[in-house]
């Protein structure tokens, strides 16, 4: 398959001058004009933007970049974190995943609590402010093991960003608890936030192809909405470039926005380009070979436009994109470079070739290279250290206390750059 040629990296025009709309197709011009008026666009509108080409696509990227700048200025954030994938044993059988192994496989592992604690200690010693803990669904794992992990490491002070909605749902089933009761136990054990993974595409007909034994769209919504109601914030994600169609992307975005309207609990939107090379879905000839580079740009841009005013942050997934493509997406609506990771297994096992670790120094270099301002953040996007000039000391920021309720209000958001530099 030939990759469509990408638009060059350019300084986007100031889209506040609406004259550029006259050069676009009428449908795209109407949608972008509506977005620039801070009005919601529909799912059908999003699909039309996903289909944009040529001058229309240039304009979509420019409007997304305008919304990014309007919301976050020229700051590009990152978090110093570590992934701890505590087991690769999993019975679910997701066809897009090559991380899992059979329970009795020679490479199967389950890290004991001492090993999880050791990895947490190592991460803290290397400056981590966040631990992201996820694993496969081990059919012999007691449901109480999830809370045991949290209680083991909660005194080690990074924020505990742990357990996908699928893991929460499975843990509740294993313990016989209601979702809310199970989340309350995890929260008491030290859980701060959850990753919004296990979303894939939030359309049941697509999910049945990807993983018929995974939780349904309704179950996913129940877990994240209940978490938000308890003050447990989460990210939101989409995995794209496999068997789905563009209208499925739009429906997925609609679900995310509807949940955010109801709860205000999503901290960011994270598009995850499907890494296909070693997955059963691809090796069996049942999907296409991932998203094109043009589609990746579109996902970041349309995601920013569709969610504008509801979710402030759009994060690039550099293990799935590579550094150069990640920079391109930061010109197309994204404002966050994600995490240093220190250890990443899931993308790598699917065939990603972009490494397991990016140092804070390298993040700063790439962000300065773009003419933007790097800033280290917390899980909840409080700014911790700002690096306005290469080679100069950072500006230290005193983080605010995290919000005590799920619905984010303007006064509870991360410290703005202008305020931090005063």
SULVEN-V471241 format. One record per pair of residues at least 12 apart in sequence whose C-alpha atoms are under 8 Angstrom apart, sorted by the first residue. I is the first residue (numbers start at 1). J is the second residue. Records with the same first field share a line. If there is no record, write none. Layout:
I->J / J
//
This chain:
3->292 / 293 / 294
4->292 / 293 / 294
5->294
6->293 / 294
7->58
9->328 / 331
12->62 / 65
13->62
14->66
15->62 / 63 / 66
16->36
18->33
20->59
21->33
23->55
24->55 / 56
25->56
27->48
28->48 / 49 / 52 / 56
31->45
32->60 / 63
35->305
36->63
38->308 / 309
40->306
41->306
42->306
43->247 / 250 / 251 / 253 / 254
44->247 / 250
46->250 / 302 / 306
47->246 / 247 / 249 / 250
49->298 / 302
50->246 / 295 / 298 / 299 / 302
57->298
60->301 / 302
61->297 / 298 / 301 / 331 / 332 / 333
62->332
63->305
64->301 / 302 / 304 / 305 / 332 / 333
65->301 / 331 / 332 / 333 / 334
66->333
67->304 / 305 / 308 / 333
68->304 / 333 / 334 / 335
71->312
72->312 / 335 / 416
73->417
74->372 / 373
75->335 / 372 / 373 / 374 / 375 / 417
76->335 / 336 / 337 / 367 / 372 / 373 / 374 / 375
77->335 / 336 / 337 / 338 / 374 / 375 / 376 / 377
78->336 / 337 / 338 / 339 / 340 / 363 / 374 / 375 / 376 / 377
79->128 / 129 / 130 / 338 / 339 / 340 / 376 / 377 / 378 / 379
80->127 / 128 / 129 / 130 / 339 / 340 / 341 / 360 / 376 / 377
81->123 / 128 / 129 / 130 / 131 / 132 / 339 / 340 / 341 / 342
82->123 / 128 / 130 / 131 / 132 / 339 / 340 / 341 / 342 / 343
83->131 / 132 / 133 / 134 / 341 / 342 / 343 / 344
84->116 / 119 / 131 / 132 / 133 / 134 / 135 / 343 / 344
85->133 / 134 / 135 / 136 / 344 / 345
86->109 / 110 / 111 / 116 / 133 / 134 / 135 / 136
87->108 / 109 / 110 / 111 / 135 / 136 / 138
88->100 / 101 / 108 / 109 / 110 / 135 / 136 / 138
89->101 / 102 / 103 / 108 / 109 / 110 / 135 / 136 / 137 / 138
90->102 / 103 / 136 / 137 / 138 / 139
91->103 / 136 / 137 / 138 / 139
92->137 / 211 / 213 / 214
93->211 / 213
94->210 / 211 / 212 / 213 / 214
95->210 / 211 / 279 / 280 / 281
96->210 / 276 / 279 / 280 / 281 / 282
97->279 / 280 / 346 / 350
98->278 / 279 / 280 / 346 / 349 / 350
99->345 / 346 / 347 / 349 / 350
100->136
103->138
113->148 / 149 / 152
116->149 / 153
117->152 / 153
120->153 / 156
121->156
123->342
124->156 / 158
128->158
129->157 / 158 / 159 / 378 / 379
130->158 / 159 / 160 / 161 / 378 / 379
131->158 / 159 / 160 / 161 / 162
132->160 / 161 / 162 / 195
133->160 / 161 / 162 / 163
134->162 / 163 / 164 / 167
135->163
137->167 / 170
142->171 / 174 / 175
143->170 / 171 / 172 / 173 / 174 / 175
144->171 / 175
146->171 / 186
147->185 / 186 / 189
148->189
150->186 / 189 / 190 / 191
151->189 / 190
154->189 / 190
159->191 / 192 / 193 / 379
160->190 / 191 / 192 / 193
161->191 / 192 / 193 / 194 / 195 / 379
162->191 / 192 / 193 / 194 / 195
163->194 / 195
164->194 / 195 / 196 / 197 / 198
165->194 / 195 / 196 / 197 / 198 / 220 / 223 / 224
166->198 / 214 / 215 / 220
168->182 / 183 / 223
169->215 / 219 / 223
179->223 / 226
180->226 / 227
183->227
184->230
187->232
191->232
192->232 / 233
193->232 / 233 / 234
194->232 / 233 / 234 / 235
195->234 / 235 / 236
196->224 / 234 / 235 / 236 / 237
197->235 / 236 / 237 / 238
198->220
199->217 / 220 / 236 / 237 / 238 / 239
200->237 / 238 / 239 / 240
201->238 / 239 / 240 / 244 / 248 / 249 / 252
202->217 / 248 / 251 / 252 / 255
203->217 / 248 / 251 / 252
204->216 / 217
206->243 / 244
210->281
221->259
225->259 / 263 / 265
228->263 / 264 / 265 / 266 / 406 / 407
229->263 / 265 / 405 / 406
230->405 / 406
231->265 / 403 / 404 / 405 / 406 / 407
232->265 / 406
233->265 / 266 / 267 / 406
234->265 / 266 / 267 / 268
235->266 / 267 / 268 / 269 / 270
236->256 / 266 / 267 / 268 / 269 / 270
237->269 / 270 / 271 / 272
238->252 / 270 / 271 / 272
239->271 / 272 / 273 / 274
240->271 / 272 / 273 / 274 / 290 / 291
241->273 / 274 / 288 / 289 / 290 / 291 / 292
242->274 / 276 / 287 / 288 / 289 / 290 / 291
243->286 / 287 / 288
253->303 / 306 / 307
257->307 / 310
260->310 / 311
261->310
263->406 / 407
264->310 / 406 / 407 / 408
265->406 / 407 / 408
266->311
267->311 / 312 / 313 / 380 / 381
268->311 / 312 / 313 / 314 / 315
269->303 / 311 / 313 / 314 / 315
270->314 / 315 / 316 / 317
271->299 / 300 / 315 / 316 / 317
272->316 / 317 / 320
273->290 / 291 / 296 / 320 / 321
274->290 / 291 / 320
275->290 / 320 / 347 / 350 / 351 / 352
276->289 / 290 / 350 / 351
277->289 / 350 / 351 / 352
278->349 / 350 / 351
279->350
293->325
296->329
297->328 / 329 / 332
298->332
300->314 / 329 / 332 / 333 / 334
301->329 / 332 / 333 / 334
304->333 / 334
313->334 / 335 / 336
314->333 / 334 / 335 / 336
315->334 / 335 / 336 / 337 / 338
316->329 / 330 / 334 / 335 / 336 / 337 / 338
317->337 / 338
318->337 / 338 / 354
319->347 / 348 / 352 / 353 / 354 / 355 / 356
320->347 / 352 / 354
321->354
322->354
323->354
327->366 / 367 / 370
337->363
340->357 / 358 / 359 / 360
341->356 / 357 / 358
342->356 / 357 / 358
343->356 / 357
344->356 / 357
364->387
365->390
368->389 / 390
373->386 / 387 / 388 / 389
374->386 / 387 / 388
375->387
380->402 / 414
381->413 / 414
382->399 / 400 / 413 / 414 / 415
383->397 / 399 / 414 / 415 / 416 / 417 / 420
384->396 / 397 / 398 / 399
385->397
395->421
397->420
399->415
400->414 / 415
//
